[in-house]
Amino acid sequence: FHPDFSENGYFYVNYTDYGPRRNVIARYSVDVVNPNLADHGSALIILEVNQPYSNHNGGQIGFGPDGFLYISFGDGGSGGDPLGHGQNLSTLLGSIVRIDIDSPSGNLNYGIPTDNPFTAPLNARDEIYAYGLRNMWRFSWDLETGLLWGADVGQNSYEEIDIIESGLNYGWNIMEGNHCYPAGVNCSSEGLEPPIWEYELYVYGECSITGGFV
């Protein structure tokens, strides 16, 4: 729901559409006669991101304390991030984006917050807030501290919890949790933000970390 939902009746959805397969972020309005119903014809497409594979096509959307809309995109799917999206700042896949839906700019239906971290580098998407993520289904802000917590689903071995901060690289697909990926390879963790906690799948069974709420 928009922070001013009680006044404007706007709410936002993230869904997968096909032909081509893509994530769609859209704004809808409530029905003018019955505010408990959505007006199906009111759709405004905010953002679309093509998806190369059939998995990792969803994620959390939410308004932060700053009033901006945050959106989590998976790495594009398959297994092991074969297209290298997690470490590629020229795609929105494998990242959390942060946009200003109240200040559209140019031919976009949104604006770019001036303090987004990658607005200056060439070949980087201005929308990106943090990257190096595999499939962060859920995130939330701790109401007491304002910290943004995220639950990032691992590949085969480790699930992780991250504190999401502007401009940080959370390591996928160089690392899975605190460990080099694939297992047995040597890698450098320099410049990568480690999770604040991880758990090993063989200990707890095949349980993906999809909670995310503090």
ChimeraX attribute file (.defattr): number of C-alpha atoms within 10 A of each C-alpha:
attribute: neighborCount
match mode: 1-to-1
recipient: residues
	/A:1	16
	/A:2	19
	/A:3	17
	/A:4	11
	/A:5	12
	/A:6	10
	/A:7	8
	/A:8	11
	/A:9	17
	/A:10	17
	/A:11	17
	/A:12	19
	/A:13	16
	/A:14	19
	/A:15	13
	/A:16	17
	/A:17	14
	/A:18	10
	/A:19	6
	/A:20	11
	/A:21	16
	/A:22	20
	/A:23	20
	/A:24	19
	/A:25	19
	/A:26	18
	/A:27	19
	/A:28	19
	/A:29	21
	/A:30	18
	/A:31	15
	/A:32	11
	/A:33	8
	/A:34	9
	/A:35	12
	/A:36	9
	/A:37	11
	/A:38	17
	/A:39	15
	/A:40	10
	/A:41	9
	/A:42	14
	/A:43	16
	/A:44	13
	/A:45	15
	/A:46	17
	/A:47	15
	/A:48	16
	/A:49	18
	/A:50	19
	/A:51	22
	/A:52	16
	/A:53	14
	/A:54	12
	/A:55	14
	/A:56	22
	/A:57	26
	/A:58	21
	/A:59	18
	/A:60	18
	/A:61	23
	/A:62	21
	/A:63	19
	/A:64	15
	/A:65	13
	/A:66	7
	/A:67	15
	/A:68	20
	/A:69	20
	/A:70	19
	/A:71	26
	/A:72	31
	/A:73	27
	/A:74	27
	/A:75	35
	/A:76	28
	/A:77	21
	/A:78	13
	/A:79	14
	/A:80	19
	/A:81	19
	/A:82	12
	/A:83	14
	/A:84	17
	/A:85	24
	/A:86	29
	/A:87	22
	/A:88	18
	/A:89	22
	/A:90	13
	/A:91	20
	/A:92	27
	/A:93	30
	/A:94	31
	/A:95	29
	/A:96	26
	/A:97	23
	/A:98	25
	/A:99	26
	/A:100	20
	/A:101	19
	/A:102	13
	/A:103	12
	/A:104	14
	/A:105	12
	/A:106	7
	/A:107	7
	/A:108	13
	/A:109	17
	/A:110	18
	/A:111	19
	/A:112	20
	/A:113	17
	/A:114	11
	/A:115	10
	/A:116	18
	/A:117	18
	/A:118	19
	/A:119	17
	/A:120	10
	/A:121	10
	/A:122	10
	/A:123	12
	/A:124	16
	/A:125	18
	/A:126	24
	/A:127	25
	/A:128	28
	/A:129	27
	/A:130	24
	/A:131	30
	/A:132	27
	/A:133	29
	/A:134	30
	/A:135	29
	/A:136	30
	/A:137	24
	/A:138	22
	/A:139	28
	/A:140	22
	/A:141	20
	/A:142	12
	/A:143	10
	/A:144	7
	/A:145	7
	/A:146	11
	/A:147	15
	/A:148	19
	/A:149	20
	/A:150	28
	/A:151	27
	/A:152	30
	/A:153	25
	/A:154	26
	/A:155	20
	/A:156	15
	/A:157	19
	/A:158	23
	/A:159	24
	/A:160	22
	/A:161	21
	/A:162	22
	/A:163	19
	/A:164	23
	/A:165	15
	/A:166	15
	/A:167	13
	/A:168	17
	/A:169	20
	/A:170	30
	/A:171	27
	/A:172	27
	/A:173	24
	/A:174	23
	/A:175	21
	/A:176	28
	/A:177	29
	/A:178	18
	/A:179	18
	/A:180	18
	/A:181	19
	/A:182	16
	/A:183	10
	/A:184	8
	/A:185	9
	/A:186	11
	/A:187	12
	/A:188	10
	/A:189	15
	/A:190	7
	/A:191	10
	/A:192	16
	/A:193	18
	/A:194	21
	/A:195	20
	/A:196	12
	/A:197	13
	/A:198	19
	/A:199	17
	/A:200	16
	/A:201	16
	/A:202	11
	/A:203	10
	/A:204	9
	/A:205	9
	/A:206	13
	/A:207	15
	/A:208	19
	/A:209	21
	/A:210	16
	/A:211	14
	/A:212	19
	/A:213	13
	/A:214	13
